Amino acid sequence: MSKNTERQRKIFEFLMKQPEQTAKRSDIVAEFEHWYYNNGAHHIDGLLYRMWTRGKVRKPKSGYYQAVTMNPAKPGAPTNENQTSLF
């Protein structure tokens, strides 16, 4: 698993503070475009794309991004209540 950059971490924290952990692309760009001298929207789009391909964020619909929190088990996955440890 790849390590998040400082900027990716800040975007993720921004998403976590939003209602339902979801934000419009334009809100994310407006918040962080000051990081770049020129064409900040393009660079933010690149960061969001890399975060999306690595599973750090998801796109519930076009133009929106949602933080993906790590859950120990996927919803609907079978669980064994008797297993108290891995080994």
C-alpha positions as a Markdown table, in Angstrom:
| # | Residue | x | y | z |
|---|---|---|---|---|
| 1 | Met | 0.0 | 0.0 | 0.0 |
| 2 | Ser | 1.4 | 3.4 | -0.9 |
| 3 | Lys | 1.9 | 6.1 | 1.7 |
| 4 | Asn | -0.2 | 9.3 | 1.4 |
| 5 | Thr | 1.6 | 12.5 | 0.7 |
| 6 | Glu | 1.1 | 15.5 | 2.9 |
| 7 | Arg | -1.3 | 17.1 | 0.4 |
| 8 | Gln | -3.3 | 13.9 | 0.1 |
| 9 | Arg | -3.6 | 13.7 | 3.8 |
| 10 | Lys | -4.9 | 17.3 | 4.0 |
| 11 | Ile | -7.5 | 16.6 | 1.3 |
| 12 | Phe | -8.5 | 13.4 | 3.2 |
| 13 | Glu | -8.9 | 15.4 | 6.4 |
| 14 | Phe | -10.9 | 18.0 | 4.6 |
| 15 | Leu | -13.3 | 15.3 | 3.3 |
| 16 | Met | -13.6 | 13.8 | 6.8 |
| 17 | Lys | -14.9 | 17.1 | 8.1 |
| 18 | Gln | -17.6 | 17.4 | 5.5 |
| 19 | Pro | -21.2 | 16.2 | 6.0 |
| 20 | Glu | -21.3 | 12.5 | 5.1 |
| 21 | Gln | -17.6 | 12.8 | 4.3 |
| 22 | Thr | -18.5 | 13.9 | 0.8 |
| 23 | Ala | -17.5 | 17.1 | -1.0 |
| 24 | Lys | -17.9 | 18.6 | -4.5 |
| 25 | Arg | -14.8 | 18.8 | -6.6 |
| 26 | Ser | -15.2 | 22.5 | -6.9 |
| 27 | Asp | -15.1 | 22.9 | -3.1 |
| 28 | Ile | -12.0 | 20.8 | -2.8 |
| 29 | Val | -10.3 | 22.9 | -5.6 |
| 30 | Ala | -11.4 | 26.2 | -4.0 |
| 31 | Glu | -9.9 | 25.0 | -0.6 |
| 32 | Phe | -6.5 | 23.8 | -1.9 |
| 33 | Glu | -5.7 | 25.6 | -5.2 |
| 34 | His | -3.5 | 28.1 | -3.4 |
| 35 | Trp | -0.9 | 25.3 | -3.2 |
| 36 | Tyr | 0.0 | 25.9 | -6.9 |
| 37 | Tyr | 1.2 | 29.0 | -8.7 |
| 38 | Asn | -0.7 | 28.2 | -11.9 |
| 39 | Asn | -3.6 | 26.0 | -12.9 |
| 40 | Gly | -4.3 | 24.6 | -9.4 |
| 41 | Ala | -7.5 | 22.8 | -10.5 |
| 42 | His | -5.5 | 20.6 | -12.9 |
| 43 | His | -3.0 | 19.6 | -10.1 |
| 44 | Ile | -5.8 | 19.0 | -7.6 |
| 45 | Asp | -7.6 | 16.8 | -10.2 |
| 46 | Gly | -4.4 | 14.8 | -10.5 |
| 47 | Leu | -4.2 | 14.3 | -6.7 |
| 48 | Leu | -7.8 | 13.3 | -6.5 |
| 49 | Tyr | -7.4 | 10.9 | -9.4 |
| 50 | Arg | -4.4 | 9.2 | -7.7 |
| 51 | Met | -6.3 | 9.0 | -4.4 |
| 52 | Trp | -9.2 | 7.4 | -6.3 |
| 53 | Thr | -7.1 | 4.8 | -8.1 |
| 54 | Arg | -5.5 | 3.8 | -4.8 |
| 55 | Gly | -8.8 | 3.5 | -3.0 |
| 56 | Lys | -8.4 | 6.4 | -0.6 |
| 57 | Val | -11.5 | 8.2 | -1.9 |
| 58 | Arg | -14.5 | 7.1 | -3.9 |
| 59 | Lys | -16.7 | 8.9 | -6.3 |
| 60 | Pro | -20.4 | 8.4 | -5.3 |
| 61 | Lys | -21.4 | 10.4 | -8.4 |
| 62 | Ser | -19.8 | 12.6 | -11.0 |
| 63 | Gly | -18.0 | 15.6 | -9.5 |
| 64 | Tyr | -18.2 | 14.4 | -5.9 |
| 65 | Tyr | -15.5 | 12.7 | -3.8 |
| 66 | Gln | -16.0 | 10.8 | -0.6 |
| 67 | Ala | -13.4 | 9.7 | 2.0 |
| 68 | Val | -13.0 | 5.9 | 2.3 |
| 69 | Thr | -12.4 | 4.8 | 5.9 |
| 70 | Met | -10.7 | 1.5 | 6.5 |
| 71 | Asn | -13.2 | -1.0 | 7.9 |
| 72 | Pro | -11.9 | -4.4 | 9.2 |
| 73 | Ala | -14.7 | -6.3 | 7.3 |
| 74 | Lys | -16.6 | -5.3 | 4.3 |
| 75 | Pro | -20.4 | -4.9 | 4.8 |
| 76 | Gly | -22.1 | -8.2 | 4.1 |
| 77 | Ala | -18.8 | -10.2 | 4.5 |
| 78 | Pro | -19.2 | -13.3 | 6.7 |
| 79 | Thr | -17.7 | -12.9 | 10.1 |
| 80 | Asn | -16.6 | -15.4 | 12.7 |
| 81 | Glu | -17.5 | -14.2 | 16.2 |
| 82 | Asn | -15.4 | -17.0 | 17.8 |
| 83 | Gln | -12.2 | -15.7 | 16.3 |
| 84 | Thr | -10.6 | -13.5 | 18.9 |
| 85 | Ser | -7.1 | -13.1 | 17.3 |
| 86 | Leu | -5.4 | -13.8 | 14.1 |
| 87 | Phe | -3.1 | -16.5 | 15.5 |
